[in-house]
Amino acid sequence: MSDIEQVLASLVGFPSVCGLPNGDIMDWIEAFLHSCGADVQRIPGEASGRSSLFARIGPASTPGGIILSAHADVVPVTGQDWSSDPFVLTRREDRLYGRGSSDMKGFLACMLRLAQRNATSDTPDHAPLKRPLYLAISHDEEIGCVGVRSLLADVEGDQAVRAASCIIGEPTGLQVAVAHKGKIAFEIRCHGQAAHSANPFLGKSAISLAGYMLEALERLQNHIRTTEQHDSRFDVPFSTVQAGLISGGAALNIVPDLCTITAEIRLLPGYEGAPYLKWLENAGLDAVKRLGGGEVEITVTNAYPGLNASPLSDLCSLALHEAGRNQVSVIDFGTEAGLFSEKLGVDCIVCGPGSIGRAHKADEYITDSELADAERFLDGVVASLRS
């Protein structure tokens, strides 16, 4: 078993499912980084039992450092038909199967091996780093980039951290992505008036009110499609609206007094969600009039910004060169990159091994060649910190 495979096997062996305590995997990563001579900070999350890590290799307080970022959490495997234990890294020919192997413990393993190769006591053939390498490892990314917020708040207040750029290693097939959409998740709570279904006219059906709001979501999508300036870089070149969950009612013979729609807006970079939420609030007032009573509440439950980085930045040029690419790309899924850019004011790209098409599914895998290419890519990035 190669060094990188051993590290990845250890990481996959921790069932670090999002929304659950992550002490075991963070303990292991922290000990690994300490053994490499890294300076490591443990940053508590807002929820009990969750934490992130921020580590430094190289000189402190020197400007121009590069952050490598990964999340250590994975999505659940419940209900998925795996061919092998999802939390045991399993080789089949050149593929390494396991939950998180592509998203994104593969890149995390490459980060840890990079730290190991650049440990002060283990690099006699390398010149010392003139600028720092930072490693950011977050929790609960899979439930809306939750854990990275406390990490960034801690780093933002640390005057010794002088980073200029950040690479988020989400699986892009080592394409250099400079843009993705942001996201607003929200609930539409429709309040009606309960009554016995023997005479439903004595009540106001919250489900009927929710039906009006589902129509409103469709109208909002059409409004967005026709008013936004389309961005042809994306497969869907405008912001999107989607209702993913709906729940309401207590029994068939009761006119329901509550129905909740959980929805999201995926925003093109450069667009704000507030006008669209206001549009929905006005639609809610109209829906109440149509029903003849009731109330509609809209509450944002989670949001993170999109990314729209310059393809002409020094970071982008470095990444293209080391990844062997001729042009930049965009991605359709969200990442922590927009938060790094917004909170720390650093240049950001998204570039990592594996494929998002394998993520969140049974039999997720990464290949030997993808890991090897990522290690070469990161070695080239770190070499730039020696000049």
N, C-alpha and C positions, 0 to 999 in steps of 0.2 A: 504494500500500500504506500503510495507516494505521500510526501509531507502534506501537500494541499488536501489530499483525500482524507488523511487522518484528522486534520483540523475540521474539515467539513463534516466528517462522520461524528465528531464530538458535538458540533453545533446542532446537527439534525437530531441527535439523540435527546436533546432537551425539547419536550413538547411545549414550547413557549407560545401557546395560543393567546391571541390578543384578548385583552380584557381580564386576564388572570395574573396573579402574582408571578414575577419573573426573576426572583432572587437567585435561583439555581444557575440559570444561564449567565446572568450578569456576574455572579461570583466567579464562575469559570473563566469568563472573558477577562475580568479584572485581574485575576491571578496570572493568566497568560500574558497580559500586557505588562504587568509588573516584572515578570521573568525576562521580558525584553528590554528592561531598563526604561520603560516609558513612565512619564509622569501622568497619573490617572486620577480623575475626579469622579466620584460617585454622586449623581444628582438625583435626589428623590423626585418622584412624580407626584401629581396631585392625589392620586388614589393610593391607598395603603398597599404596601407590598410590591410596588412598581418603581423602577428606577432606570436611569440612563447613565451612560458613561461618556466622558470626554477626556481624551488622552493626547499627550504631546510627545513627539520624538524630535530631538534637535534643540536648537537654542531657544530660550525663552525671550519674550518681549521683542523679538526681531520682526520687522514688518515683512510682508510678502509671503506669508505662509499659505499652505493649501490644506483645506479640510477634505477628507474623504468621509462620506456619510452613508450609513446603512441602518436599517431597523432590524432588530433581533426577533420581533414577533412574527407569527405566521397565522394564517386563517385556520379555522377548525377543519377536521376531516370527517366530521359526523355525516353519516349517510352516503359517503363516497365509497366506491368499490375499488379498493387498492389491490394490486397484485402481490404486494409485499407490505410488511409493516411500515407505515409512513414515517415512523420515528426511528427507523434503523436504516442507515444509508446502505443501499443495495446496488451492487454493480451487475449490469447485464451488458456485456460487450463494452462499448466505450461510454455508456450512459450510467450516470449515478442517480438513482431514484431516491426520493425522500421529500417530505413536506418542507418547503422553503428552499430546496436546492437551487431553484431559479430565482425565487422571490422571497428574500434575497440573501440567504445564507451563503450562496456561492460567492458573491462579492464580499461579504463579511469575512469569509475564510481567506480570501485573497488579501484583504486588509490586514488580517492578523499575521499571515505569512510575511507580508511586506514589513510589518513591524519587527518580526523575528529576524528577517534578513538585514535589517538596518539597526539592530540593537548595537549599542556602543561597544559592547565586548565581543561582538561577533562579526565585525565588518573591517578586518584588517586591509582588505583590498579596495575599500571605498574611502574617498575623501569624506570628511564629516559634513553634515548638512549645514549650510550657511543660513538657511531659512527653515522654519519649523514645519513639520508634518503633523497635522491634527487628525485624530480619528473620533468621529461622532457616532455613537451607537444608541439609538433611541428605542423606546417601547411604544406599543399600541399605535403604530402607524396605520395598521389595517382597519382601525375604527375611526379614521378621520384625522390622521396626523396629530394625535392627541399628545403623546409623550414628548415629542420634540419641543413643545412649547416651553416646558420648564427648563429643558436643556438650554434652549436659546436664551431664555431670560437670564440664566446663570452666566452663560458665556458673554452675553451682551454687556453685563456689568463688570467683566473681568478685563481690566486695562492691560493685562499682560498678553492677552490673546490678540494677535495682530495679523489675522488672516486676510488675504486679498481675494481668495476664490474658493469654490467648493464644487466637488464632484459627487453627485448623488448616484450611487451605483445600482439603481433599479435596472431590471433586465431589458436592455434595448438591442441585444445582439451586438453590442459594442458600437452601435451607431451613436453619433454625437447629437443628442437632442437639445435644442435650445428653447423649446416652447411646449407648454401644455395648458389645458384649461384649468380654471379654478372651480370650486364647488361650494354651493350653499345647500345644506340639508335643513329641512324645516318640516314642521307639523301644521296641518290645518285642522283645528278642532272645531267641529260643527256641533253646536248646542241646540237641541230642540226642546220639546216638552212631552214628557211621558203621559201615556193614557192607555186604557184598556183597548185592545184591538177590536172589541165588539163595537166600539164607536170611535174609529181612528180620527174622526174630525174634531174630537175634543183635544187632540194633541198636535204637536208639530214634529214631523219625522226628521231626526237628525240625519238619517240616511238619505232622505230626499234632498236635504240641504247639501250633503256631501256630493250627491249626484250633480247638482248645479256647479259645485266647485271643480269636479272633474271636467265638466264642460269648459269651465274657465281656464283650467290648465291647458286644454287643447287650444283654446283661443289665444292664450298667451304664447304658446309655441308658434302659432301662425303669425302673430304680431312680431315676434322676434325674427322669424325667418324673413319677413318682408321689410323690416326696418334696420336690422343690423348690417354693417358693412362686412361682407363675407370675407373670410380668411381662407384662401384656397390651399394653404398648407395642410389643413386638417381634412380628414375624410368627411366629417360633417362640418362644413365651414361656418357654422353659426352656433350660438349657444343653444343648449337643449334643456327641455323640461320633461321630467318623468315622475310619475306616481308609482312608488314601489310597493307600498303596503297600505291596506285599509282595514279598519276594524270598527265594529259598531253593533249595538243592539245587545239585549240580554236574553230575550226569549221571543218566540214567534208571536205570542199573544200580547206583546207590549209594544206600543209605539216607542221607538228608541229616542232617548234624550241626548245621546252622545255618539258621534261617529268621528273617527280620526283618520286622516289621510297623511301618510308620510311620503314626502316628495323631495326632489332635488332639482337644482338648476346647475348645469355645467356651463360655466361662463368662458367665452372667448377672452384671451388676454386683453386687458385694456378696458373691459366692460365691468361696471359695478352692478351688484345685485339689488341694491336698494330700490331703484325705480321699478324693477319687476315685482318685488314684494309689495310695493305700494299699489301697483296695478292689480295684484291679487286681492289686496285689502279692499279696494274699490269694488272689485268683482264680488267680494263677500257681502258688501252692503247691498248690492243689487240682488244677490241670492236670497238674502233675508227678506227683502221686499217681495220677491217672487213667491217665497214660502208663506209670507204673511206673519212672520215672527221668527224668533231664534237669534242666534249669535254665531259669528265666525271669528275665531282667534287664529292668528298666524304667529308661530314661534320658531325662530332659528335655533336649531339644535347643534349645528356644527358648520364651520366654514373654513376654507383655506384658499389662499390666493393662487392664481395661475402663474406661469413663468413665461417671460418673453425676453430672452437674453439676446445680446448682440452677437451675431455670428463673426464679428470682427475683433472680439476681445482677445487678449493674450492667452487666456485660458482656453478659449475655443481653438485657437491656432495650435496650441500645445496638444490638446486632446485629439484634434484631427490628425496631426502628425504621428502621435504615438499609437493611435488606433488604426492608422493606415487608411484613413477615409479622405475622400475628396470634397464632400459636401455635408452640410448639417441636415438634420431631420427634425421632426416634431413627433410627439407621442400623444395618444388619445387618453391615457390614464393620468391620474393625479399623483403628485409626489410631494415631498417635503421641500423641494427646491425653492418654491415661491416664498416660503416662510424664512429660509436661510437668507434669501436675497433681501426680503423686506426687513427682517430684524437686524441682520448684521451688515447689510449694505455691501455684500460681496458678489462678485460675478459667479454665476452658477450654470452648470450644465448637468444633464442626466446621461450617464453612460455606464453600462455594466454588462456583464455576461449573462447568457441565457435568454429566454423568450417569455414575454408576458403571456403569450398564447398557451403556455404550459402551466401558468400559475393558477392557484385556487382550484385545481382539478385533481382527480385521482391520477396516480402515477406521474406526478411532477418529476422532472429530471433536468440535469445539466450534463454536458459532455466534457470529456477530458480536454478536448481541443479548446472549448470555450473557456475553461479555467486557465489553461496555459496561455491563451491569448490575453486574458485579463491580467495575469501576472506580468507578462511582458509589457502591457500597457501601463500598469502601475509602476513598474521599474523605471520606465521612461519618464513618467511624471515626477517621480522622486529624484531622478537624476537632475532635473531642472532646478531642484532646490539646493544643489551643490555648487551652482555657478553664481 
